[in-house]
């Protein structure tokens, strides 16, 4: 006996339950099921012949032809036909040596003959035929396939960095958050994750990697983390300084993972960039996951659609400062000019200019002038210092290529000597960090590596059927999480279950970072920790 193998192609657009009904398979074959042959065949014919007479436009003229119909279930061979007008000996049609095979329910028509008669003519005909010794064999059947239950294995992966830009040659830290949501209808119990880490970062300490499901941390026995040298997914946007690393995370080692439909698993860990060079203008960190219902069941593979990106920006501070003392309009009066010019790559915050005024002098007036905005409202503060009073003018933000000048006059004892060289030893300026014109928020690449997807039923039918539904290849085994190597796990011809779900529209309560839905009134996203305030 042989099996009838049917390979269905299923297109899935959702995970809601839809009654499938009963499928019917019919077949036809040009042979008997039992392959029985026939030794002797006997038959009797049921044939019918007549003459078709059609009157011409001119009365008294008829166009006649002989018609032969095979009413039996056998093929007959027509050898000849003779047609005579009633009462006459000479035929109006005499055909011989036809050798025309007429199949069952088939017919044959002769050529037309012209007959002149005032009344409708009547005929006698003789048709000669023989039954051919042929046997036609045909088998047909119908099979009903009971309703099937398909378990959909699918997941949505999101990965984000909390910032997208770091400064060159300055140690920097960022936080990585990955969410894997079960968007199918089957429970995910085994998962293997490959997570690329750009080369500017050191791999995280394994004890700092946190894995949780719906807010509950997984125990260390439930997963295993390994660090692999070199990026495993990204091939183009990689660091020129270092090939990077990748985390291989296997979840569901000691017991079933139990990630039910609609539930989300979150992976968090910090990354540290000790000395990022400006050559790393744009780096991408994709992530891929292989997951299954069972260790030896079909495997689905998903790659993050929009991987996070990080850029190394190279901006340096460049400033010019100066001070000059001019004689005033009278004895003991001086005019002092303080200058600060910002020629950096960006604006600077919290600019303050400082100077030391000898204790025997007092400030008569002061003004602050900007090269961009002209005169600025300002005030100064004084505090005691070792050699007099320390005076501070708080300017605030200074833009790129902006020049600030502070001019103030002092008046002192005419007998006192104001030494310019000593005064210039104490002037100075303080300022804060460079100003980011664009907020340093997460950014993502447009698309990641496309993963070929295949649809295939997972579970067995509810009821027994007479038709075996199977794939052409056996289901690949999700590699042993404790023993097998990576090469056995990542097979090219892996059977996948694809739901190709259409992206659902998020409500106004969706998180703008991880796009997960949040309850009305919540102030913090339960998935990524983003604050809605």
Protein Blocks (a to p, Z undefined) as FASTA:
>chain_A
ZZdddddddddfbfbdcdebjaddddddfbdfklpacfbdcddddddddddddddfbghi
acdddddddfbfbdcddfbdcdddehiabdfbdcehklpacdehiacdddddddddfbdc
ddddddddddddbdddddddddddddddddddddddddddfbfbdcehiacddddddddd
dfbfbdcfbdcddddddfkbccddfklpccdeehiacdfklpccdddehifkbmklccfk
bgbjaddddehklbcfkiaehiacddddddddfbacfklmbccddddddddfbfklccdd
dddfbdcddddddddddddddddddddfbehiacdddddddfbfbdcehiacdddddfkb
ccfbdcdddfklopadddddddddfklcaddddebjadehiacdddddddddfkbccdfk
lmmmmgccdddddddfbacdddddfbdcddddddddfbdcfbdcfbdcddfbdcdddddf
klmcfklmmcfklccddfkiacddddfkbcfklopacdehiabdfklopafZZ
